[in-house]
Amino acid sequence: MYKTFFFSAVLATFTLALFVPSAHVAAQANVPETLAKPATDPSVLDVEALKAKINRSLGLTVVKVEKTPVPGIAMLVTNQGLYYASYNGDYFIQGKIYSLGNEVKDLAEESLAKIRLEGIEKFKDDMIVYKADNEKYVVTVFTDITCGYCRKMHAQMADYNARGITFRYLAYPRAGIKDRTGNLSQGFKDLRSVWCSDDTAKALTKAKSGSGIAYRICEAPIEAQFNFGRQIGVNGTPAIILSNGMMIPGYQPPAQLEELLKNT
């Protein structure tokens, strides 16, 4: 009787061991198909879903989304610059992507060049312009009053103009729109005062020479220009945008800038 009981117990244990995995597999097989698959297909670009996920995860506002030649990777133009992400938003990339075909190409720079030119067109009536009499080239420059190299460049305006280079200025307060206390930064207020002046070109020259700025308030698009600069990769001043959309960061002496423009 003892042997019979022992054999029955072993058989029951063995049977249970077989049954549990089978039941587990059966349970898995009964999982609804919608739950078994990823929430989004990584091979399909859903622009609105990607924008929402980036905003939800990182707090970035995505202004524009474009496919890139890299499968499954999209370019994101945001309120804080340019980035890349996988189509489903699971991966976020900060940096550059290069094409290594017949020649090395910066994919971001090619796309940004178009975006820069489109954006500049929107501000064409809100720039401070120093026009060359014998105009050969036109550059658009993000500037700030407190920037040393911006002042140095502006002090040489006669030389730039004599070489046929027209300057068009956009505002870029380096300290941002607001300070740490949440109030408008001094840089923003100074640029706004210049843009609100009756003679903006004269006011900017005076401000950059250190002669002071008459405080003025109006609906000048300082914040819009600053935000546009951040979107297209500006992170300092001066930042020079050429007629083809290419951006040259930093100060360029008159002769050097003229030579660069000749070969662009």
C-alpha positions as CSV (number, residue, x, y, z in Angstrom):
1,M,0.0,0.0,0.0
2,Y,2.9,2.3,0.8
3,K,4.4,1.7,-2.6
4,T,1.1,2.4,-4.3
5,F,0.7,5.7,-2.5
6,F,4.3,6.7,-3.2
7,F,3.9,5.9,-6.9
8,S,0.7,7.9,-7.1
9,A,2.3,10.9,-5.5
10,V,5.2,10.9,-7.9
11,L,2.8,10.5,-10.9
12,A,0.7,13.4,-9.6
13,T,3.8,15.6,-9.2
14,F,5.1,14.8,-12.7
15,T,1.7,15.5,-14.3
16,L,1.5,18.8,-12.5
17,A,4.9,19.8,-13.7
18,L,3.8,19.2,-17.3
19,F,0.6,21.0,-16.9
20,V,1.9,24.3,-15.4
21,P,4.2,25.2,-18.4
22,S,1.4,24.2,-20.8
23,A,-1.1,26.4,-19.0
24,H,1.5,29.3,-19.0
25,V,1.9,28.9,-22.8
26,A,-1.8,28.8,-23.2
27,A,-2.2,32.0,-21.2
28,Q,0.4,33.7,-23.4
29,A,-1.3,32.5,-26.5
30,N,-4.5,34.1,-25.3
31,V,-2.9,37.6,-24.8
32,P,-4.8,40.1,-27.1
33,E,-2.8,40.8,-30.3
34,T,-2.9,44.6,-29.6
35,L,-1.1,44.0,-26.3
36,A,1.5,41.7,-27.7
37,K,2.8,44.2,-30.2
38,P,4.7,47.5,-29.6
39,A,2.4,50.6,-29.2
40,T,3.8,52.1,-32.4
41,D,5.4,50.7,-35.5
42,P,9.1,51.9,-35.6
43,S,9.1,51.7,-39.4
44,V,6.2,54.2,-39.7
45,L,6.6,58.0,-39.1
46,D,3.5,59.4,-37.3
47,V,4.4,63.1,-37.1
48,E,1.8,64.1,-34.5
49,A,2.5,61.1,-32.3
50,L,6.2,61.7,-32.4
51,K,5.8,65.4,-31.5
52,A,3.5,64.5,-28.6
53,K,6.0,61.9,-27.2
54,I,9.0,64.2,-27.4
55,N,7.0,67.0,-25.7
56,R,5.7,64.6,-23.0
57,S,9.1,63.0,-22.4
58,L,11.5,66.0,-22.7
59,G,9.4,69.1,-22.7
60,L,10.6,70.2,-26.1
61,T,8.2,71.8,-28.6
62,V,8.8,70.2,-32.0
63,V,8.2,72.8,-34.7
64,K,9.0,70.6,-37.7
65,V,9.6,67.0,-38.5
66,E,11.4,65.7,-41.6
67,K,12.4,62.2,-42.7
68,T,16.2,61.7,-43.2
69,P,18.0,59.3,-45.6
70,V,18.7,57.1,-42.5
71,P,15.9,54.4,-42.3
72,G,13.7,55.0,-39.2
73,I,15.3,58.3,-38.2
74,A,13.6,61.7,-38.4
75,M,15.0,65.2,-38.0
76,L,13.3,67.4,-35.4
77,V,13.4,71.2,-35.4
78,T,12.5,72.2,-31.9
79,N,12.2,75.4,-29.9
80,Q,15.7,74.6,-28.5
81,G,17.5,73.5,-31.6
82,L,17.8,70.5,-34.0
83,Y,17.8,66.9,-32.9
84,Y,17.0,63.4,-34.3
85,A,14.7,60.6,-33.1
86,S,13.5,57.2,-34.1
87,Y,10.1,57.3,-35.8
88,N,8.4,55.9,-32.7
89,G,10.2,58.2,-30.3
90,D,11.9,55.5,-28.4
91,Y,15.4,56.9,-29.2
92,F,16.5,60.5,-29.1
93,I,19.7,61.7,-30.7
94,Q,21.7,64.9,-30.0
95,G,24.4,65.5,-32.5
96,K,25.1,65.4,-36.2
97,I,24.4,62.8,-38.9
98,Y,26.7,62.6,-41.9
99,S,26.2,61.0,-45.3
100,L,29.3,59.1,-46.4
101,G,28.6,58.7,-50.1
102,N,30.7,60.2,-52.8
103,E,31.4,63.0,-50.5
104,V,30.9,63.7,-46.8
105,K,27.7,65.7,-46.2
106,D,26.3,67.2,-43.0
107,L,22.6,66.2,-43.3
108,A,21.5,68.7,-40.6
109,E,23.2,71.6,-42.3
110,E,21.5,70.9,-45.6
111,S,18.1,70.8,-44.0
112,L,18.8,73.8,-41.7
113,A,19.9,75.9,-44.7
114,K,16.4,75.7,-46.2
115,I,14.7,76.3,-42.8
116,R,17.0,79.4,-42.2
117,L,16.1,80.9,-45.6
118,E,12.4,80.3,-45.0
119,G,12.5,81.9,-41.6
120,I,14.6,84.9,-42.7
121,E,12.0,85.7,-45.3
122,K,9.4,86.1,-42.5
123,F,11.6,88.7,-40.8
124,K,12.6,90.7,-43.9
125,D,10.6,93.7,-42.8
126,D,11.9,93.6,-39.2
127,M,15.6,93.7,-39.8
128,I,18.0,96.6,-39.2
129,V,19.8,97.0,-42.5
130,Y,23.2,98.6,-43.4
131,K,23.1,98.5,-47.2
132,A,26.2,98.6,-49.4
133,D,26.0,101.2,-52.2
134,N,27.6,98.7,-54.6
135,E,25.8,95.7,-53.3
136,K,27.3,92.3,-54.2
137,Y,26.5,90.2,-51.2
138,V,23.9,90.1,-48.5
139,V,24.4,88.5,-45.1
140,T,22.0,88.2,-42.2
141,V,23.6,88.5,-38.8
142,F,22.2,87.6,-35.4
143,T,23.6,90.2,-33.0
144,D,23.6,91.4,-29.4
145,I,24.6,94.8,-28.0
146,T,26.8,93.4,-25.2
147,C,28.8,91.1,-27.5
148,G,32.4,92.3,-27.9
149,Y,32.9,90.8,-31.3
150,C,29.5,92.1,-32.5
151,R,30.7,95.6,-31.6
152,K,34.0,95.0,-33.3
153,M,32.2,93.8,-36.5
154,H,29.8,96.8,-36.4
155,A,32.7,99.3,-36.0
156,Q,34.0,98.0,-39.3
157,M,30.6,98.4,-41.1
158,A,32.1,101.0,-43.5
159,D,34.7,98.5,-44.7
160,Y,32.1,95.7,-45.2
161,N,29.9,98.1,-47.1
162,A,32.8,99.3,-49.3
163,R,33.4,95.7,-50.3
164,G,29.8,95.4,-51.4
165,I,28.5,93.5,-48.4
166,T,25.1,94.5,-47.1
167,F,24.4,93.6,-43.4
168,R,20.9,92.7,-42.2
169,Y,20.6,92.4,-38.4
170,L,18.3,90.1,-36.4
171,A,18.2,90.4,-32.6
172,Y,19.6,87.6,-30.4
173,P,19.8,88.6,-26.7
174,R,22.5,86.2,-25.4
175,A,21.1,86.3,-21.8
176,G,17.8,85.1,-23.1
177,I,14.4,86.7,-22.9
178,K,14.0,86.5,-19.1
179,D,16.4,86.5,-16.3
180,R,16.5,84.2,-13.3
181,T,13.9,86.1,-11.4
182,G,11.5,85.7,-14.3
183,N,11.7,89.4,-15.4
184,L,12.7,90.5,-18.9
185,S,16.4,90.5,-19.3
186,Q,18.4,93.7,-19.7
187,G,19.7,92.4,-23.1
188,F,16.1,91.9,-24.3
189,K,15.0,95.4,-23.1
190,D,18.0,97.1,-24.7
191,L,17.5,95.4,-28.1
192,R,13.7,96.1,-27.9
193,S,14.6,99.8,-27.3
194,V,16.8,99.8,-30.4
195,W,14.2,98.1,-32.6
196,C,11.5,100.5,-31.3
197,S,13.6,103.6,-32.2
198,D,12.6,106.0,-35.0
199,D,15.9,105.5,-36.6
200,T,16.9,101.9,-35.8
201,A,20.2,101.9,-37.7
202,K,21.4,105.0,-35.9
203,A,20.2,103.7,-32.5
204,L,22.0,100.4,-33.0
205,T,25.2,102.1,-33.9
206,K,25.0,104.3,-30.9
207,A,24.2,101.4,-28.6
208,K,27.1,99.3,-29.9
209,S,29.5,102.3,-29.4
210,G,28.5,102.4,-25.7
211,S,26.7,105.7,-25.9
212,G,23.6,104.5,-24.2
213,I,20.1,103.6,-25.3
214,A,16.9,105.5,-24.9
215,Y,14.3,103.2,-23.3
216,R,11.4,102.4,-25.5
217,I,8.6,99.9,-25.6
218,C,6.8,98.6,-28.7
219,E,5.7,95.3,-30.3
220,A,9.2,94.6,-31.7
221,P,9.7,90.9,-32.7
222,I,12.8,90.4,-30.4
223,E,11.5,87.2,-28.8
224,A,10.4,85.8,-32.2
225,Q,13.8,86.4,-33.7
226,F,15.6,84.9,-30.7
227,N,13.4,81.8,-30.8
228,F,14.0,81.5,-34.5
229,G,17.8,81.7,-33.9
230,R,17.7,78.9,-31.4
231,Q,15.7,76.7,-33.8
232,I,18.3,77.0,-36.5
233,G,21.4,76.4,-34.4
234,V,22.4,79.8,-33.2
235,N,24.0,79.6,-29.7
236,G,26.1,82.7,-29.7
237,T,26.8,86.0,-31.5
238,P,27.6,87.1,-34.0
239,A,26.2,84.3,-36.2
240,I,26.3,85.0,-39.9
241,I,23.8,83.5,-42.4
242,L,24.8,83.5,-46.0
243,S,22.5,83.9,-49.0
244,N,22.5,80.1,-49.5
245,G,21.4,79.4,-45.9
246,M,24.9,78.4,-44.6
247,M,25.7,79.7,-41.1
248,I,29.1,81.0,-40.1
249,P,29.5,81.4,-36.4
250,G,31.7,84.1,-34.9
251,Y,33.4,87.2,-36.1
252,Q,34.7,87.5,-39.6
253,P,37.0,90.4,-40.6
254,P,35.9,92.3,-43.7
255,A,38.6,90.9,-46.1
256,Q,38.0,87.3,-44.8
257,L,34.2,87.6,-45.1
258,E,34.5,89.0,-48.6
259,E,36.8,86.1,-49.7
260,L,34.4,83.6,-48.1
261,L,31.4,85.1,-50.0
262,K,33.3,85.0,-53.3
263,N,33.9,81.3,-52.9
264,T,30.4,80.4,-51.7
